[in-house]
Amino acid sequence: PEDWNKVAAECHNADAIVLTYACDRPETLDRLSTYWLPELRRLE
């Protein structure tokens, strides 16, 4: 994202984060596991 600091701040303030993907586009599931999950784990 362009403003990762804002995303990180919002994630820290969230009670839950829901990650979704398009069933008809397998690359979106790959993006969750290769990009978003590692990035969110770094916020812990």
FENDA-V748466 format. One record per residue. N is the residue number from 1. RES is the residue in three letters. PSI is psi as a letter, one per 40 degrees, with the letter a starting at -180 (* if undefined). OMEGA is omega in whole degrees, -180 to 180 (NA if undefined). D_LAST is the distance of its C-alpha to the last C-alpha in Angstrom with 2 decimals. Layout:
{{N & RES & PSI & OMEGA & D_LAST} {N & RES & PSI & OMEGA & D_LAST}}
This chain:
{{1 & PRO & i & -179 & 18.40} {2 & GLU & d & -177 & 20.62} {3 & ASP & g & -176 & 18.47} {4 & TRP & d & 180 & 14.90} {5 & ASN & d & 178 & 14.19} {6 & LYS & d & 178 & 15.51} {7 & VAL & d & -180 & 13.57} {8 & ALA & d & 179 & 10.20} {9 & ALA & d & 179 & 11.73} {10 & GLU & d & 179 & 12.99} {11 & CYS & d & 179 & 9.86} {12 & HIS & d & -179 & 8.42} {13 & ASN & e & -175 & 11.95} {14 & ALA & i & 172 & 12.34} {15 & ASP & d & 179 & 13.07} {16 & ALA & i & 175 & 13.00} {17 & ILE & h & -180 & 12.85} {18 & VAL & h & 177 & 15.90} {19 & LEU & h & -179 & 16.39} {20 & THR & i & 176 & 20.11} {21 & TYR & i & 180 & 22.53} {22 & ALA & h & -179 & 26.29} {23 & CYS & d & -178 & 28.13} {24 & ASP & e & 179 & 30.91} {25 & ARG & g & -176 & 28.80} {26 & PRO & d & 180 & 27.12} {27 & GLU & d & 178 & 25.60} {28 & THR & d & 174 & 23.26} {29 & LEU & d & 176 & 21.81} {30 & ASP & d & -179 & 21.59} {31 & ARG & d & 177 & 19.69} {32 & LEU & d & -175 & 17.01} {33 & SER & d & -178 & 16.57} {34 & THR & d & -179 & 17.16} {35 & TYR & c & -171 & 15.41} {36 & TRP & d & 180 & 13.22} {37 & LEU & d & 177 & 11.34} {38 & PRO & d & 180 & 10.55} {39 & GLU & d & -180 & 9.61} {40 & LEU & d & 177 & 7.26} {41 & ARG & d & 178 & 5.64} {42 & ARG & d & -178 & 5.55} {43 & LEU & e & -175 & 3.81} {44 & GLU & * & NA & 0.00}}
